[in-house]
Amino acid sequence: MKVGYARVSSVGQSLDTQIDKLTAFGCEKVFQEKRSGASRQKRDAVNAALEFCREGDVLVITKLDRLARSMFDLQDITKTLERKGVDFIVLDQSIDTTTPAGRLTFHLLGAVAEFERDLISERQAEGIEKAKQKGVKFGRREKLTPEQVSALQQGYSSGETRQSLMKRFEISKTTFYRLISKGQENRS
């Protein structure tokens, strides 16, 4: 049986082209997901496809990077396929792991996919660092301004109750204690 696997990285992308190629190739069952390919652990569909495959089946994908973006994941997947007696075909790169040339091409392209992923991560880290240097703040915006935090801490110091301060500043109990303890640390 030919078993297909299709993946795109984000919800806004379409799986249609991959699914069309897989069904045209004769895949009787196609597993699909919209998830990052950085790690196999969180990708339920690829794990389900590997679990589904039986000896004599062929796992078919359109491109190598749809299956794995790290050499580690790629080698782990191929070991699983070999152990189960499942062949592997990559349509767009003409890889067929039943031949020595296909296995060589498979490993070379896997190394290139991992290299590309590393470059993407490196560029992303550089971009984040540049943005931080320009003063861009990452993460969630602070709930209160520094002036409001000061007023909260002063109110608490002067005896105002936690409940009335939480209500006045519209903050949770966790946020209240975090901001109060931050004020106490600053005074130490």
Helices and strands as residue ranges (DSSP letters): E 2-8, H 16-25, E 29-34, H 44-52, E 58-61, H 64-67, H 71-84, E 87-90, E 95-96, H 100-133, H 146-157, H 162-169, H 173-187
